[in-house]
Amino acid sequence: MANHSATKKDVRQATKRRERNKFYGKTTRNAIRDLRAVSGKEASDKLPEVVSMIDKLAKRGIIHKNKAANLKSKLARKASATK
């Protein structure tokens, strides 16, 4: 365990950040799963908000920008195919 107060604070901050990132990641994964489950007009309606969530994850560095691009591409193809 850390001995310096600044290091202890850094551990606390890292723990908070990790929990927050886990929450955002899990929430987005659930939204992606729900989007894949629906089809037609409903998928087209949900797509922009899920894409926005994915972009925020990439911006925050929770997922890589190329992974975000791949996810968005696959979801857009699925949404347009089910129209």
GIMO-V827242 format. One record per pair of residues at least 12 apart in sequence whose ideal C-beta (glycine too) atoms are under 10 Angstrom apart, sorted by sequence separation. I is the first residue (numbers start at 1). J is the second residue. D is the distance in Angstrom with one decimal. If there is no record, write none. Layout:
i->I j->J d->D
i->I j->J d->D
This chain:
i->34 j->46 d->7.4
i->35 j->47 d->6.8
i->56 j->68 d->9.4
i->54 j->67 d->8.8
i->55 j->68 d->6.5
i->58 j->71 d->9.2
i->32 j->46 d->10.0
i->35 j->49 d->9.1
i->36 j->50 d->9.7
i->54 j->68 d->5.0
i->55 j->69 d->9.8
i->57 j->71 d->9.2
i->58 j->72 d->9.3
i->31 j->46 d->7.8
i->35 j->50 d->5.1
i->53 j->68 d->9.9
i->54 j->69 d->8.9
i->34 j->50 d->8.3
i->35 j->51 d->9.5
i->54 j->70 d->9.8
i->51 j->68 d->9.0
i->54 j->71 d->5.4
i->55 j->72 d->7.9
i->31 j->49 d->7.4
i->32 j->50 d->6.1
i->53 j->71 d->10.0
i->54 j->72 d->5.7
i->31 j->50 d->4.9
i->31 j->51 d->10.0
i->51 j->71 d->8.6
i->31 j->52 d->9.9
i->32 j->53 d->8.3
i->50 j->71 d->8.8
i->51 j->72 d->5.3
i->54 j->75 d->8.1
i->28 j->50 d->7.5
i->31 j->53 d->5.8
i->32 j->54 d->7.7
i->50 j->72 d->8.5
i->30 j->53 d->9.9
i->31 j->54 d->8.8
i->28 j->52 d->9.8
i->29 j->53 d->9.7
i->51 j->75 d->7.1
i->28 j->53 d->4.5
i->47 j->72 d->8.9
i->50 j->75 d->6.4
i->51 j->76 d->7.8
i->27 j->53 d->7.2
i->28 j->54 d->6.3
i->25 j->53 d->9.9
i->28 j->56 d->8.1
i->29 j->57 d->9.7
i->47 j->75 d->6.3
i->51 j->79 d->9.8
i->24 j->53 d->7.9
i->28 j->57 d->5.7
i->46 j->75 d->9.3
i->47 j->76 d->6.7
i->50 j->79 d->9.4
i->27 j->57 d->9.6
i->47 j->78 d->9.0
i->48 j->79 d->10.0
i->24 j->56 d->7.3
i->25 j->57 d->6.6
i->43 j->75 d->8.5
i->44 j->76 d->9.8
i->47 j->79 d->4.8
i->24 j->57 d->6.2
i->43 j->76 d->10.0
i->46 j->79 d->8.2
i->47 j->80 d->9.1
i->28 j->62 d->8.5
i->45 j->79 d->9.3
i->25 j->60 d->9.8
i->28 j->63 d->8.4
i->43 j->78 d->7.1
i->44 j->79 d->5.4
i->21 j->57 d->8.6
i->24 j->60 d->7.2
i->43 j->79 d->4.4
i->44 j->80 d->8.0
i->25 j->62 d->5.6
i->42 j->79 d->9.5
i->43 j->80 d->8.9
i->24 j->62 d->6.1
i->25 j->63 d->7.3
i->36 j->74 d->9.0
i->41 j->79 d->9.8
i->43 j->81 d->9.3
i->44 j->82 d->8.3
i->21 j->60 d->7.3
i->24 j->63 d->9.7
i->32 j->71 d->6.8
i->36 j->75 d->7.5
i->39 j->78 d->8.4
i->40 j->79 d->9.1
i->43 j->82 d->5.5
i->44 j->83 d->6.7
i->20 j->60 d->9.1
i->21 j->61 d->8.6
i->22 j->62 d->9.0
i->28 j->68 d->9.9
i->35 j->75 d->6.1
i->38 j->78 d->9.9
i->39 j->79 d->8.4
i->42 j->82 d->9.2
i->43 j->83 d->8.2
i->21 j->62 d->5.0
i->38 j->79 d->9.2
i->41 j->82 d->9.1
i->20 j->62 d->9.3
i->21 j->63 d->9.7
i->29 j->71 d->9.9
i->32 j->74 d->9.3
i->36 j->78 d->6.6
i->39 j->81 d->8.8
i->40 j->82 d->5.5
i->41 j->83 d->7.8
i->17 j->60 d->9.8
i->28 j->71 d->8.9
i->32 j->75 d->6.9
i->35 j->78 d->8.0
i->36 j->79 d->9.6
i->39 j->82 d->3.9
i->40 j->83 d->6.7
i->31 j->75 d->10.0
i->35 j->79 d->7.6
i->38 j->82 d->8.3
i->39 j->83 d->8.7
